[in-house]
């Protein structure tokens, strides 16, 4: 069941990903058929004082991803390019980039953690310039029921705050995957 954040009216927790897709490829309101994707999703957003170019680099360049997400990164930010993360804590994620629109959007598949098969879910970052800041919207969909809460917690508590901190020239401390592994160990 979806819940909304009363402050932003954005989805912040799980949501069945039933999607309406036009048959013609155009959103004409005619000929729309329901397409049901299995899985759940989580959505979060954060505002950063950094420019979209800074955030885009942190989502596409291996050296940028190492600063906040994982210790070992392989990233080939082009459709079909590899997206692979590993951390000293033993966690790893593997997928491929699906869409890379400079300064606006980065989409990649994600799996290998919390019972997800490689590439089972999809992570979408959308960057919206807003004056001197950037609104970062994250949507992680195609998650299993068992994985949605852990991923939501991870993005909300570590992923997006670390991305914001590094983008704003602050040291992130441990990586997102390391912090999640530590939390999981303490709460298992």
C-alpha positions in Angstrom: 0.0 0.0 0.0 1.4 3.4 -0.9 1.8 6.1 1.7 2.4 9.8 1.0 4.5 12.3 2.9 2.1 15.1 3.9 4.9 17.7 3.5 5.7 16.9 -0.2 2.9 14.7 -1.4 5.6 12.4 -2.9 5.5 8.7 -2.4 8.0 7.7 0.2 7.4 4.0 0.7 6.3 1.0 -1.2 3.8 1.0 -4.0 2.6 -1.7 -6.3 3.9 -0.7 -9.7 0.8 -0.9 -11.8 1.5 1.4 -14.8 -0.7 2.7 -17.6 1.1 2.7 -21.0 -0.5 4.1 -24.1 -0.7 1.5 -27.0 0.4 4.0 -29.5 3.3 5.3 -27.5 1.6 8.7 -27.3 -0.3 9.8 -24.2 -3.5 10.5 -26.1 -5.8 9.1 -23.4 -7.2 6.7 -25.9 -6.2 3.0 -26.2 -4.5 2.9 -22.8 -4.0 -0.6 -21.4 -2.9 -1.5 -17.9 0.5 -3.2 -17.7 1.3 -4.8 -14.4 4.9 -5.1 -13.3 5.6 -7.4 -10.5 7.2 -5.9 -7.5 7.1 -2.8 -5.3 8.8 0.6 -5.4 10.2 3.2 -3.2 10.4 6.9 -4.0 12.5 9.6 -2.2 13.7 13.1 -3.0 16.4 15.4 -1.6 17.4 18.9 -2.5 21.1 19.7 -2.9 23.0 23.0 -3.2 25.1 21.4 -5.9 24.6 21.9 -9.7 23.1 19.1 -11.8 26.5 18.5 -13.4 28.1 17.7 -10.0 25.3 15.2 -9.1 25.3 13.7 -12.6 29.1 13.0 -12.3 28.5 11.3 -8.9 25.9 9.0 -10.5 27.9 8.1 -13.6 31.6 8.2 -13.0 33.2 5.3 -11.0 35.4 7.7 -9.0 32.2 9.7 -8.1 30.3 6.6 -7.1 33.2 5.4 -4.9 32.9 8.6 -2.8 29.4 7.8 -1.5 28.0 4.4 -2.7 30.5 1.6 -2.6 34.3 1.0 -2.4 34.6 -0.9 -5.7 32.7 0.4 -8.8 32.6 -0.4 -12.5 30.5 2.0 -14.4 30.1 2.4 -18.1 27.3 5.1 -18.3 25.7 4.3 -21.6 22.7 2.2 -22.5 23.8 -1.4 -22.0 26.9 -0.4 -20.1 27.9 -2.2 -16.9 26.9 -1.0 -13.4 28.6 -3.0 -10.7 29.2 -2.2 -7.0 31.0 -4.1 -4.3 32.0 -3.2 -0.8 34.4 -4.6 1.8 31.4 -5.7 3.9 30.6 -8.4 1.3 27.6 -6.7 -0.4 27.5 -6.4 -4.2 25.1 -5.1 -6.8 25.1 -5.7 -10.5 23.1 -4.3 -13.3 23.3 -2.3 -16.5 22.7 1.3 -17.4 19.4 1.7 -19.3 19.3 5.4 -19.9 21.7 8.3 -19.4 20.6 11.8 -20.2 23.3 14.2 -19.4 22.5 16.5 -16.4 18.9 15.2 -16.3 18.5 11.4 -15.8 20.4 8.2 -14.9 18.6 4.8 -15.0 20.2 1.4 -14.3 19.1 -2.1 -13.3 20.0 -3.3 -9.8 20.2 -6.7 -8.2 22.3 -9.2 -6.2 21.4 -7.8 -2.8 18.5 -8.6 -0.4 17.4 -11.6 -2.5 17.1 -9.7 -5.8 18.3 -11.4 -8.9 20.9 -9.5 -11.0 19.1 -6.7 -12.8 15.7 -7.5 -11.2 14.9 -4.0 -10.1 15.5 -0.6 -11.6 16.9 2.6 -10.1 16.0 6.0 -11.7 17.5 9.3 -10.7 16.0 12.5 -12.1 17.7 15.8 -11.6 15.7 19.0 -11.6 17.6 22.3 -11.6 15.8 24.7 -9.2 17.5 28.1 -8.9 20.9 27.6 -7.2 19.9 24.0 -6.1 19.0 20.7 -7.6 16.1 18.5 -6.7 17.1 14.8 -6.9 14.2 12.4 -7.3 14.8 8.7 -6.8 12.5 5.9 -7.8 13.6 2.3 -7.2 11.0 -0.1 -8.7 10.6 -3.8 -9.5 11.6 -4.6 -5.9 10.2 -7.8 -4.2 8.0 -7.4 -1.1 10.9 -8.8 1.0 13.4 -6.2 -0.4 11.4 -3.0 -0.5 11.6 -1.9 3.1 15.4 -2.5 3.3 16.0 -0.5 0.1 13.7 2.3 1.2 15.5 2.6 4.5 18.9 2.5 2.7 18.2 5.2 0.2 16.5 7.4 2.7 19.0 7.1 5.6 22.3 6.7 3.7 22.2 6.8 -0.1 20.6 10.2 -0.8 22.1 12.0 2.3 25.6 10.7 1.3 25.0 11.7 -2.4 24.0 15.2 -1.2 26.9 15.5 1.2 29.5 14.6 -1.3 27.9 16.8 -4.0 28.1 19.7 -1.5 31.9 19.0 -0.8 31.4 17.2 2.5 33.1 13.9 3.3 30.5 11.1 3.3 32.3 8.9 5.9 31.6 5.2 5.2 29.9 4.2 1.9 26.2 3.7 1.7 26.7 -0.1 1.3 29.0 -0.2 4.4 26.5 1.7 6.5 23.6 -0.5 5.4 25.6 -3.7 6.1 26.5 -2.4 9.6 22.8 -1.5 10.3 21.7 -5.0 9.0 24.2 -6.7 11.3 23.1 -4.8 14.3 19.4 -5.4 13.6 19.5 -9.1 12.7 
